Each structure stands twice: as structure tokens, then as C-alpha cells.
Amino acid sequence: MQIFVEVRLDKKKQLPAGAASALAIELNTRLQRKFPDVEATVRMAGMDGFSVRNGTTADREAIEEILQETWESADDWFQP
């Protein structure tokens, strides 16, 4: 069963150009190491948010941890 992940970033945040798409690429790369058929999207929205469809509670916790690691290591993979 395919897992769908959606990350919503508050559009009021001043993110560098290309940050959302770069995050989507990096997040998919990292998630697919553990969840081969995951599909993650990142979009700008009214407020920050995160959702997982078709995953267990354990999947959600693992995905949330990977998301946090990805976000915290942005200096390593994001080149504005």
C-alpha cells in the first residue's frame, strides 16, 4: 500500500526561492530508503502542517523523524 505524505509550509514564512521543491526532492529521497513506495509533496499553505495517509502510527512516527532530520540538515543539501 502506497503511503502519501503531505507537508504544508506557512506561506507567510520567508523561505528562499526553490526551498519547497528542494525539500520535496530531499524528503522523497530520504523517505524512499525506508518506504520504497512513499510519495511526499510539499506545498505552501495557510499554516504549517503534516499528514500521512495509508501509514501506521509507527510509519507516521518514523516519517516525522525523517522530516525533522531533513529540515534540520537543510544547510547540507539546500543550495539557494
C-alpha positions in Angstrom: 0.0 0.0 0.0 1.4 3.4 -1.0 1.9 5.9 1.7 1.2 9.6 0.9 2.9 12.3 2.9 1.9 16.0 2.7 4.0 18.7 4.3 2.4 22.2 4.4 4.6 25.2 5.0 3.2 28.5 6.1 3.2 30.8 3.1 3.9 33.8 5.4 7.4 32.4 6.1 10.1 34.0 4.1 11.7 30.9 2.5 14.4 31.2 -0.2 13.2 30.6 -3.8 13.1 26.9 -4.6 13.1 25.8 -0.9 9.8 24.0 -1.0 10.6 22.0 -4.2 14.2 21.2 -2.9 12.6 20.0 0.4 10.2 17.7 -1.5 13.1 16.2 -3.5 15.3 15.6 -0.5 12.4 14.4 1.6 11.4 11.8 -1.0 14.9 10.6 -1.4 15.3 10.0 2.3 11.8 8.6 2.8 12.2 6.1 -0.1 15.2 4.5 1.7 12.8 3.2 4.3 9.4 3.3 2.5 10.0 2.4 -1.2 6.6 3.4 -2.4 6.1 6.6 -0.5 5.0 9.8 -2.2 5.7 13.1 -0.4 4.6 16.5 -1.5 5.5 19.9 -0.1 3.3 22.9 -0.6 2.8 26.4 0.7 -0.4 26.8 2.8 -2.1 29.0 5.3 -0.2 27.3 8.2 2.4 24.6 8.8 1.1 21.1 8.8 1.9 17.5 8.2 -0.2 14.5 7.2 0.3 10.8 6.4 -2.3 8.7 4.6 -2.2 4.8 4.5 0.5 4.5 7.1 0.5 3.0 10.6 1.2 5.0 13.7 4.8 3.7 13.7 5.1 4.7 10.0 4.0 8.2 10.9 6.5 8.5 13.7 9.3 7.3 11.5 8.3 9.7 8.7 8.0 12.6 11.2 11.5 11.8 12.4 12.9 11.7 8.9 11.2 15.0 8.1 12.7 16.7 11.1 16.2 15.4 10.3 15.8 16.6 6.7 14.6 20.1 7.8 17.4 20.4 10.4 20.1 19.4 7.8 19.0 21.9 5.2 22.4 23.6 5.2 23.8 20.3 3.9 21.5 19.8 0.9 19.9 23.1 0.0 21.8 25.5 -2.3 19.7 28.7 -2.9 
